[in-house]
Amino acid sequence: MSVSYNIRLDEDLKNEAFEVFKRYGISPAQAIKMFLKLTAETKTIPISLSYQANAITLEAVRELKEGKGKVYDSLEALLVDAKHEEV
């Protein structure tokens, strides 16, 4: 049994990725099937999910560890504060 699945994505991302598929001689559908098949077979996501923090993030973590910086009770409080700092 075959099913259809629709996704929304950024047009630039689509164009860049489809160009890569074209260079490999495969269709977008084939590439997505390959990804899903490998996911199902390995029971993992077959891409690197490692995260490398940038300098700003590392500095923020250091400040928090040293008791500096701001701690927020909620995301809403952070967003309100961020909005005030933009002005």
Residue, then its C-alpha position, 0 to 999 in steps of 0.5 A: m500500500s502506498v500513501s502520500y504525505n505533503i510537507r511545507l518547506d522554505e522554497d530556497l531550501k527546497n531548491e538547494a536540496f533538489e539540486v543536490f538530488k539532481r546531481y546524484g541522479i535521484s528524484p526528491a521522492q527517492a531521496i526521502k524514501m532513502f532517508l525513511k528506509l534508513t531511519a526504519e532499518t536503523k531505528t535512528i535518525p541517520i543524520s548528525l544531531s550533534y550541536q556546537a554552541n556558538a561563542i554567544t551561547l558559550e558566554a551566556v552559559r559561563e555567565l549563568k554558571e558564575g551567577k551572572g546573567k538573567v534567569y526567567d520564570s517563563l518564556e513569556a517573561l524572557l520575550v517581554d524583556a527581549k522586546h524592551e531591549e530591542v528599543 
